[in-house]
Amino acid sequence: MVDVLGFDIGGVNTKAAFLRTQKGKLQETNLTVEYFPVWKHPGNLAGVLLALKQRLGAESLDGVGVTMTAELSDVYQTKREGVHQVLDNVKESFPYTPIHVLNSDAELEPISEAELAPLGVAAANWAATGWFVAQRILDCVVVDVGSTSASIIPVSDGKLVAKGKTDLDKLMCGELVYTGSLRTNVAAVVQSVPVRGGLASVASELFALSADVHLILGNVTEKQYTCETADGRGKTVPEALARLARVVCADTEMLNTQEIVGIAKYISDMQVAQVAKGLVKVYSYMKDQSKKEVPVVVAGLGKDFIARKAAEKIGAEPIVDLGTLTPIDVSVATPAFAVALMTAIKLGREKISWTR
């Protein structure tokens, strides 16, 4: 029996997966997500990791797998510093457990090696997602839309064929689109919105987030609205309507609900167009290179209302929900689940099977 934890340590959300395997079979899986803005209390990360371990009911562990994006947080001067700080917190939490860190080649390496080459493990969680999907679908493009950004990951013949390895490279080739389901400033999505038959420029202020847009449209629930609001107020639809009205320097006395909902629909469509712009680059390349069918696999909190719609927009087919590939839907914490699975395979030295 092998018991492992996998962590995807982000700048805002830390996701964890507990896996128990035995004789090459997945016996137990538990997932959890904790909202933890690392820039507020970076020294508290170790405590968060231990709290997640306890929440998942993990007792004695054979190994811990780690991937991260928290190093990009501006609490750190450089990514190098960020990676070291994250790994120091992991070591503090699990001083007697073997720790394996995912690099951008979708390989696990000992934490000692990761510390020697920190940029190789920075922002590598997309590789975990791509590796996991490749275990089931040999040729595809994965679109994983989380709270903050969208990763577009090409898989060919069961291997990752991403052109970019760093965030910068991926932004340049369309494999990373910095728009997400919750935390995106509306002013970063649109410069103007339709109102009363005309176009109103938006204020370049942090008045509303994509979470407000998708709460108003029913794409996310109040419970799924895990980040802080732009104005520090609540997460109800009326409060979201007020925030979105403020984007055009108005309020809910000046604009009625129908008008604000119309603005929300337009912003949502523009988010879909942003992801579609990156996806069409990657998908076209994959279609040109492959004579086989190239499905688009959608994942993340925004899998249905952003990723799927982006795939439909460019005419991609078939579209596969990542949640159909595992016994339980792991799409909101795929990198954590994947790095845990990779760790279990490494420790058990055998492939692990599971059924849906």
VENTAHU-V526552 format. One line per field, one symbol per residue. ss: DSSP state (H for helix, E for strand, C for the rest). psi: psi as a letter, one per 20 degrees, with the letter a starting at -180 (. if undefined). burial: + if it has 9 or more other ideal C-beta (glycine too) atoms within 8 Angstrom, else -. Layout:
ss: ???
psi: ???
burial: ???
This chain:
ss: CEEEEEEEECCCEEEEEEEEEECCEEEEEEEEEEECCCCCCHHHHHHHHHHHHHHCCCCCCCEEEEEECHHHCCCCCCHHHHHHHHHHHHHHHCCCCCEEEECCCCCEEEHHHHHHCHHHCCCCHHHHHHHHHHCCCCCEEEEEECCCCEEEEEEECCEECCCCCCHHHHHHHCCEECCCCCCCEHHHCCCEEEECCEEEECCCCCCCEHHHHHHHCCCCCCCCCCCCCCCCCCCCHHHHHHHHHHCCCCCCCCCCHHHHHHHHHHHHHHHHHHHHHHHHHHHHHHHHHCCCCCEEEEECCCHHHHHHHHHHHCCCCCEEEHHHHCCCCCHHHHHHHHHHHHHHHHHHCCCCECCC
psi: pppqqppoorhgppqqppppqpljqohqppqqpponohigmhijgghgghhhgghikpdpqhrpqprqihiiqjhqhrhggggggghhhghhhmhjpppppprijkqpqqhhhhhhmhiiipljhhhggggghiihohorppooobhhrppoopppkjqpkphqhrgghhhhjjipomqrhgjpphiigqirqppliappqqpmrmhqrhhgghghijhqrhhimirqrhjjaakrghhhggghhhhkkaaihhprghghhhgggggghhgghghhgghhgggggghhhqirpnqppqrrhkhgiggghgghhjkqqrppphiiirhqojhikghggghgghghgghikqqpqrq.
burial: -++++++++++++++++++++--+++--+-++++-+++---+--++-++++++--+-+--+++++++++++++--+--+-+++++++-+++-++--+-++++++-+-++++-++---+++++++++++++++++--+-++++++++++++++++++---+-+-+-++-+++-+++++++++++++++-++--+++----+-++---+++++++++++-++----+++-++----+---++++++++++---+--+---++++++++++-++++++++++++++-++---+---+++++++++++++++++++++-+--+++++-++---+++++++++++++++++++---+----
